[in-house]
């Protein structure tokens, strides 16, 4: 009997060891373990990128950022620019309302991205931050206005892609926008941001400190010091871990969808799936991958190549 019990104990120990090895193998090869994420995409800056409805119909994306509200602050009338998709100055973008609602019917969150790589926006005071929050609420979110540029559709939130202008009042803008969660509607105002990967971000780091942001898609490109390469892996993972510890809902790895989409920072899908995702998916705040942009994703099929591993 003693020998039988010893045999059973040894067999159970072997099975436990095999299970642990299998779990480790699955976690570090192919990214099969870890937290499941989604793909965020920027849409609106190149006409050949397909329509918004066609973009969502692919079911590749969980989040779509409409880019950009590129002009605001310093007394300017806020203005969107969708680079040839439509002309908001003649109410030509109101037809996007049905496309936005189609995307939302698929469970895709659609946000308006403010800022971008121009010098046409800034905030010069708390008063301007309050005015902009009111404008965004009434013209794109749950408020009411006769001049809603994208029609009657209610967007899911606002994305901060702040790459220029003054930096002081974006924490106020985030707080003012978040107040609309309590304005009697049943729709949350989601906040997202696209900081550069050097930590902390020089432009919206203070806004992120508010802890009000649901999604943070960090741009790990055009910043060689914290991008992923085989030679720079340690610095990349250090930067990722810093970002994964911020006061935010989910943190995303931002990448160009093609070599031509950025000056540097492109990671081949095979490398991303084998070397990067299996590690960062272990982070509790891992949310997925953000890609710039839909136009480049159409060119390369990047999102389709990585979706099952994200």
C-alpha positions as CSV (number, residue, x, y, z in Angstrom):
1,X,0.0,0.0,0.0
2,X,2.8,2.4,0.9
3,X,4.5,1.8,-2.5
4,X,1.1,2.4,-4.3
5,X,0.6,5.8,-2.4
6,X,4.2,6.8,-3.3
7,X,3.5,6.0,-7.0
8,X,0.3,8.0,-7.0
9,X,2.1,10.9,-5.3
10,X,4.9,10.8,-7.9
11,X,2.4,10.7,-10.7
12,X,0.4,13.7,-9.4
13,X,3.7,15.7,-9.0
14,X,4.6,14.9,-12.6
15,X,1.2,16.0,-13.9
16,X,1.4,19.3,-11.9
17,X,4.9,19.9,-13.3
18,X,3.7,19.3,-16.9
19,X,0.8,21.7,-16.4
20,X,3.1,24.4,-15.1
21,X,5.4,24.0,-18.0
22,X,2.5,24.0,-20.5
23,X,1.2,27.2,-19.0
24,X,4.5,28.9,-19.2
25,X,4.9,27.7,-22.8
26,X,1.5,29.1,-23.8
27,X,2.2,32.4,-22.1
28,X,5.5,33.1,-23.8
29,X,5.0,31.6,-27.3
30,X,2.3,33.2,-29.4
31,X,0.8,35.4,-26.7
32,X,-2.0,32.9,-26.1
33,X,-2.1,33.7,-22.4
34,X,-2.3,37.1,-20.7
35,X,-5.0,39.7,-20.9
36,X,-7.1,40.0,-24.1
37,X,-7.1,43.3,-25.8
38,X,-8.5,45.2,-28.8
39,X,-7.2,47.3,-31.6
40,X,-7.7,51.1,-31.8
41,X,-7.3,53.0,-35.1
42,X,-7.2,56.6,-36.3
43,X,-9.5,57.4,-39.2
44,X,-10.1,60.5,-41.2
45,X,-6.8,61.7,-42.6
46,X,-6.5,60.0,-46.0
47,X,-9.4,59.5,-48.4
48,X,-8.2,56.1,-49.8
49,X,-8.6,54.6,-46.3
50,X,-12.2,53.6,-47.0
51,X,-15.3,55.0,-45.4
52,X,-16.0,54.9,-41.7
53,X,-18.7,52.3,-42.2
54,X,-16.4,50.1,-44.3
55,X,-13.7,50.5,-41.7
56,X,-16.0,49.3,-38.9
57,X,-17.5,46.5,-41.1
58,X,-14.1,44.8,-41.1
59,X,-14.6,44.1,-37.4
60,X,-10.9,44.5,-36.9
61,X,-11.2,47.4,-34.5
62,X,-12.7,47.9,-31.0
63,X,-12.0,51.7,-31.1
64,X,-12.1,54.3,-33.9
65,X,-10.7,57.8,-33.3
66,X,-12.1,60.3,-35.8
67,X,-9.2,62.7,-36.6
68,X,-9.0,65.6,-36.0
69,X,-10.6,68.6,-34.4
70,X,-7.5,70.5,-35.3
71,X,-8.4,74.1,-34.4
72,X,-9.5,75.4,-31.1
73,X,-8.5,77.9,-28.4
74,X,-7.0,81.3,-28.4
75,X,-10.3,82.7,-29.6
76,X,-10.6,80.5,-32.6
77,X,-13.8,78.8,-33.7
78,X,-13.3,75.0,-33.3
79,X,-13.1,73.2,-36.6
80,X,-12.7,69.6,-37.7
81,X,-10.6,68.5,-40.8
82,X,-11.3,65.1,-42.3
83,X,-8.9,65.6,-45.2
84,X,-11.2,65.2,-48.2
85,X,-13.8,62.7,-46.7
86,X,-16.2,65.6,-46.3
87,X,-16.3,69.4,-45.8
88,X,-17.7,70.5,-42.4
89,X,-17.7,74.1,-43.5
90,X,-20.7,73.4,-45.7
91,X,-22.3,70.9,-43.4
92,X,-20.9,68.1,-45.6
93,X,-20.0,65.8,-42.7
94,X,-23.4,65.4,-41.1
95,X,-23.9,62.2,-43.2
96,X,-21.3,60.5,-41.0
97,X,-23.9,60.2,-38.3
98,X,-25.4,57.0,-39.7
99,X,-21.9,55.5,-40.2
100,X,-21.0,56.4,-36.6
101,X,-24.2,54.7,-35.3
102,X,-23.5,51.7,-37.5
103,X,-20.0,51.3,-35.9
104,X,-21.5,51.7,-32.4
105,X,-24.1,49.0,-33.2
106,X,-21.2,46.6,-33.6
107,X,-19.9,47.5,-30.2
108,X,-17.1,49.8,-31.5
109,X,-16.4,52.9,-29.5
110,X,-16.1,56.0,-31.7
111,X,-14.3,59.0,-30.3
112,X,-13.3,62.4,-31.6
113,X,-9.6,63.1,-31.5
114,X,-8.6,66.7,-30.8
115,X,-5.2,68.1,-31.7
116,X,-2.9,66.3,-34.0
117,X,0.4,67.4,-35.5
118,X,-0.5,71.0,-36.3
119,X,0.1,74.4,-34.6
120,X,-3.5,75.5,-34.9
121,X,-4.7,74.7,-31.4
122,X,-4.0,75.7,-27.8
123,X,-5.7,76.4,-24.5
124,X,-4.8,79.7,-22.8
125,X,-7.0,79.6,-19.7
126,X,-9.4,77.6,-17.6
127,X,-12.2,79.6,-19.2
128,X,-11.1,78.4,-22.6
129,X,-10.9,74.8,-21.3
130,X,-14.5,75.2,-20.0
131,X,-15.7,76.7,-23.3
132,X,-14.1,73.8,-25.3
133,X,-15.7,71.2,-23.0
134,X,-19.1,72.8,-23.5
135,X,-18.6,73.0,-27.3
136,X,-17.6,69.3,-27.5
137,X,-20.5,68.2,-25.3
138,X,-23.1,70.1,-27.3
139,X,-21.6,69.4,-30.8
140,X,-20.3,65.8,-30.6
141,X,-21.5,64.2,-27.3
142,X,-24.8,64.2,-25.5
143,X,-25.7,67.8,-25.6
144,X,-27.7,69.8,-28.2
145,X,-26.7,72.2,-30.9
146,X,-28.0,73.3,-34.3
147,X,-24.5,73.0,-35.8
148,X,-23.4,69.5,-34.9
149,X,-20.7,68.9,-37.5
150,X,-21.1,65.1,-37.6
151,X,-24.9,65.1,-37.3
152,X,-27.0,63.8,-34.5
153,X,-24.9,60.7,-33.6
154,X,-23.6,60.8,-30.0
155,X,-19.9,60.0,-29.9
156,X,-18.5,57.8,-27.1
157,X,-15.8,60.3,-26.0
158,X,-12.9,62.6,-26.7
159,X,-9.3,61.6,-27.5
160,X,-6.4,64.0,-26.6
161,X,-3.7,63.8,-29.2
162,X,-1.9,66.9,-28.0
163,X,1.4,67.5,-29.8
164,X,1.6,71.3,-29.8
165,X,0.5,74.5,-28.1
166,X,0.3,75.3,-24.4
167,X,0.0,72.5,-22.0
168,X,-1.3,73.9,-18.7
169,X,-5.1,73.6,-19.1
170,X,-5.7,70.1,-20.4
171,X,-6.2,68.7,-16.9
172,X,-9.0,71.2,-16.6
173,X,-10.5,70.1,-19.9
174,X,-10.4,66.5,-18.8
175,X,-12.2,67.4,-15.5
176,X,-14.8,69.5,-17.3
177,X,-15.6,66.8,-19.8
178,X,-15.8,64.1,-17.1
179,X,-18.4,66.2,-15.3
180,X,-20.8,65.4,-18.1
181,X,-21.0,61.8,-16.9
182,X,-23.3,63.2,-14.2
183,X,-25.5,65.4,-16.5
184,X,-28.5,63.0,-16.6
185,X,-27.5,60.9,-19.6
186,X,-27.0,57.2,-19.5
187,X,-23.9,57.4,-21.7
188,X,-20.4,57.7,-20.3
189,X,-18.0,60.2,-21.7
190,X,-14.9,58.2,-22.4
191,X,-11.5,60.0,-22.4
192,X,-8.5,58.7,-24.2
193,X,-5.0,60.1,-24.9
194,X,-2.1,59.5,-27.2
195,X,1.1,60.5,-25.3
196,X,4.6,60.1,-26.6
197,X,6.5,57.1,-25.1
198,X,9.2,59.1,-23.2
199,X,7.7,59.1,-19.7
200,X,6.1,61.2,-18.5
201,X,4.7,62.9,-21.5
202,X,5.7,66.6,-21.7
203,X,2.3,67.8,-23.1
204,X,-0.4,65.8,-21.4
205,X,1.4,64.1,-18.5
206,X,-0.4,66.5,-16.1
207,X,-3.8,65.7,-17.6
208,X,-3.1,62.0,-17.2
209,X,-2.4,62.5,-13.6
210,X,-6.1,63.3,-13.0
211,X,-6.8,59.6,-13.3
212,X,-9.8,60.3,-15.5
213,X,-8.6,58.6,-18.7
214,X,-10.1,55.3,-19.8
215,X,-7.7,54.5,-22.6
216,X,-4.1,55.6,-23.1
217,X,-2.6,54.7,-26.5
218,X,1.1,55.4,-26.0
219,X,3.0,56.4,-29.2
220,X,6.0,54.0,-29.2
221,X,7.1,55.5,-32.5
222,X,9.0,58.6,-33.7
223,X,10.8,58.2,-30.3
224,X,13.9,56.0,-30.8
225,X,14.8,55.9,-27.1
226,X,11.7,54.0,-26.1
227,X,10.7,52.2,-29.3
228,X,11.0,48.4,-29.7
229,X,14.0,47.0,-31.5
230,X,16.0,44.0,-30.7
231,X,18.8,46.2,-29.5
232,X,16.6,48.5,-27.5
233,X,14.3,45.9,-26.0
234,X,15.3,46.7,-22.4
235,X,14.5,50.4,-22.8
236,X,11.2,49.6,-24.5
237,X,10.0,47.3,-21.7
238,X,11.2,49.8,-19.1
239,X,9.1,52.5,-20.7
240,X,6.1,50.1,-21.1
241,X,6.2,49.2,-17.4
242,X,6.2,52.9,-16.5
243,X,3.2,53.6,-18.6
244,X,1.4,50.4,-17.4
245,X,1.6,51.8,-13.9
246,X,-0.2,55.1,-14.5
247,X,-3.6,56.1,-13.1
248,X,-5.7,55.1,-16.1
249,X,-8.1,52.4,-17.2
250,X,-6.2,50.6,-20.0
251,X,-2.9,51.2,-21.7
252,X,-2.3,50.4,-25.3
253,X,0.9,49.9,-27.4
254,X,0.8,52.5,-30.2
255,X,2.5,51.6,-33.4
256,X,2.6,52.7,-37.1
257,X,0.7,50.2,-39.3
258,X,3.4,50.5,-42.0
259,X,7.1,51.5,-42.3
260,X,6.0,54.7,-44.1
261,X,3.5,55.7,-41.5
262,X,6.2,57.1,-39.2
263,X,9.8,58.1,-39.3
264,X,10.7,55.0,-37.2
265,X,9.1,52.6,-34.7
266,X,7.6,50.1,-37.1
267,X,7.6,46.5,-35.7
268,X,6.9,43.6,-38.0
269,X,3.8,41.6,-37.1
270,X,5.8,38.4,-36.6
271,X,8.1,40.2,-34.2
272,X,5.3,41.9,-32.4
273,X,3.5,38.6,-31.9
274,X,6.5,36.6,-30.7
275,X,8.7,39.1,-28.8
276,X,6.5,42.0,-27.6
277,X,2.8,41.0,-27.0
278,X,3.6,37.9,-24.9
279,X,5.4,40.1,-22.4
280,X,3.2,43.3,-22.3
281,X,0.0,41.2,-22.2
282,X,0.9,40.2,-18.7
283,X,0.3,43.8,-17.5
284,X,-3.0,44.2,-15.7
285,X,-3.7,47.5,-17.5
286,X,-2.9,46.1,-21.0
287,X,-5.7,47.2,-23.3
288,X,-4.4,46.2,-26.8
289,X,-2.7,47.9,-29.7
290,X,-3.3,51.3,-31.3
291,X,-2.4,51.8,-35.0
292,X,-1.7,54.9,-37.0
293,X,-3.6,54.8,-39.2
294,X,-6.5,53.3,-41.1
295,X,-5.0,54.4,-44.4
296,X,-1.7,52.6,-43.7
297,X,-3.5,49.5,-42.3
298,X,-5.4,49.2,-45.5
299,X,-2.0,49.2,-47.4
300,X,-0.4,46.5,-45.2
301,X,-3.1,44.5,-43.5
302,X,-1.3,44.9,-40.2
303,X,-4.3,44.7,-38.0
304,X,-5.6,41.5,-39.6
305,X,-2.1,40.0,-39.2
306,X,-2.0,40.7,-35.4
307,X,-5.7,40.6,-34.3
308,X,-5.8,37.0,-33.1
309,X,-2.7,37.7,-30.9
310,X,-3.8,41.1,-29.5
